[in-house]
Amino acid sequence: MRIEDLPAAATPCVGESIYSWLEATRVQLGVGAPEWRQWCGFSREEPERRTSGEGWGDLPTELGQIERIPASWRIAAEWRGIGCSECAVATSRNPRYPVLVDWLDARTIACAQHRLLLSYQPAEDAMPVDSNAELLAMWRWLEQWRLESLARQDAKLRRDLVLASGRNWGPGFGAIASAELAWVIEGSGWRLPKPQRQYRPLGPARIGSLSPIDRAASLLGAYRAWMALSDPSTQSLPAWPTPAWDWLARRWCRGGDERLGAMLTGVAVASRGGRR
């Protein structure tokens, strides 16, 4: 069976993910989830595609394409049920809340159209990104990185800081470097799922694999580090473990910015002297 053979289909939202639209179609048709998953054959790693590699047929042109997002920045399949309370599509029963492809980039924290922080309960207590000065500044920093052509060294630094911020640098399963910033996210009023998650040593490799609260914390930690490295008078560096600073220093001393490499080396040395 192909999409064009179905008796009815959901009304697509511009930029909506394929999986989101197919799920809305399933609900409209009243098909059970197990049967629908079997027919669709979603890939576990990338549910925007079929495991077989074949397409679903004549998909609406309004739908977004996951290929727009580099694979290394895509949110993991288990955390894609994200939404905005104002991005609702009217149906004969209740409004539905589509997932836009743009939101599947791990660096996206807010709906650009409505300026609301994305959440996993889109119909409840949406928080304007403008209501918190630091989150607003971080959102602008992330959008600049995601949408503009930054200088190569700046884009590399932002990427490396996110990787350092969102990894477990301990010898066993444990928390990410910026785990304590989850309290800042919660205190701001931004509601995100916060399951107890422990990550393998030096993992995860992709920020999109982090749970929502950890992903937000890692982005905030990276933003704070970037601000402090760009202008030390603005704020202090995050209290990351020494291995994180060692890793950053090695990367930037091998063909990066010499000034920044020396600065990061100094931070790593200072952290070994008793300061995390």
C-alpha positions, -999 to +999 in steps of 0.1 A: +000+000+000+011+036-007-001+069+006-021+076-025-041+044-019-053+055+015-090+065+019-081+097+038-051+116+051-043+143+076-040+179+066-003+186+065+014+216+082+041+234+063+074+221+074+059+192+093+080+160+097+069+130+077+066+108+109+044+135+125+021+137+095+019+099+091+009+096+128-018+122+123-030+102+093-031+070+114-053+087+141-076+100+114-080+066+099-085+050+133-058+024+126-041+007+156-005+017+163+010-018+159-006-024+126+004+011+114+040+007+124+041-027+106+027-011+074+049+020+075+081+001+084+097+031+101+135+029+106+143+028+143+173+051+139+156+076+115+118+073+115+115+098+087+125+069+064+114+033+059+137+005+070+135-009+034+148+024+020+117+027-002+094+057+000+058+058+011+045+072-022+031+105-030+038+125+002+024+161+005+048+187-008+043+208+024+062+183+045+098+191+056+129+170+048+150+156+075+181+158+052+181+195+060+196+187+094+231+172+096+228+137+110+251+146+139+226+172+152+193+153+148+174+146+180+171+108+187+139+091+176+128+086+212+128+123+219+109+136+189+075+141+205+082+178+208+057+207+202+046+243+203+012+252+219+005+277+191+013+254+162-020+236+162-039+221+133-077+221+135-094+187+132-130+174+134-123+163+170-095+181+188-066+202+176-034+183+169+001+196+175+025+187+146+062+183+149+082+205+125+114+192+109+132+223+121+126+213+157+144+180+152+177+199+152+192+195+187+202+232+186+166+243+182+150+253+216+120+275+205+094+279+178+107+308+156+071+318+146+056+320+181+088+326+201+077+299+226+101+274+241+095+239+227+081+213+252+067+178+254+033+190+266+026+216+240-010+223+251+001+233+286+018+264+300+039+274+271+068+296+281+078+326+259+116+325+252+116+363+258+106+357+295+141+346+305+170+369+294+197+341+294+175+316+275+166+343+250+203+351+245+211+314+241+183+309+216+197+338+195+232+323+197+220+289+186+198+303+158+228+324+145+249+292+145+222+271+129+210+295+102+240+317+093+274+311+078+296+316+108+334+319+105+348+284+105+367+288+138+337+301+156+314+273+143+341+247+153+344+263+188+306+262+194+305+226+183+334+215+205+319+233+235+286+215+230+304+182+228+324+189+259+293+201+278+272+172+269+295+143+276+302+121+307+339+126+314+340+101+342+355+065+341+321+049+346+284+055+338+275+089+350+262+124+343+272+149+316+296+178+324+267+204+326+243+182+344+240+206+373+225+232+349+194+212+347+185+230+379+188+263+361+165+251+333+139+239+358+142+271+378+136+292+347+101+276+343+109+256+312+092+223+316+111+193+301+111+156+308+139+148+333+144+110+334+173+098+355+198+091+327+234+079+331+257+078+301+286+056+292+322+070+296+329+097+269+293+093+257+270+101+242+286+109+209+257+130+197+239+157+218+206+146+202+208+113+222+206+132+255+173+134+274+155+167+269+166+183+302+202+172+297+202+185+261+190+219+273+216+219+301+244+210+277+235+238+253+234+263+282+267+251+295+283+255+260+268+290+256+281+301+290+316+287+281+315+305+248+306+338+265+333+334+290+360+325+264+349+354+242+349+380+269+362+368+304+347+398+320+312+386+312+311+355+334+331+326+348+337+294+329+315+264+337+328+239+364+334+211+340+357+181+349+394+184+341+392+158+312+367+180+294+391+210+295+421+187+286+402+175+255+393+210+244+429+222+250+443+193+229+419+201+200+427+238+199+465+234+204+466+211+173+458+236+145+432+257+161+435+292+175+468+296+194+455+322+218+424+301+226+445+269+228+467+286+254+437+298+273+421+264+274+454+248+285+455+272+314+420+263+324+429+226+323+459+232+344+440+253+369+413+226+371+439+200+381+450+223+408+418+218+428+393+237+408+369+216+387 
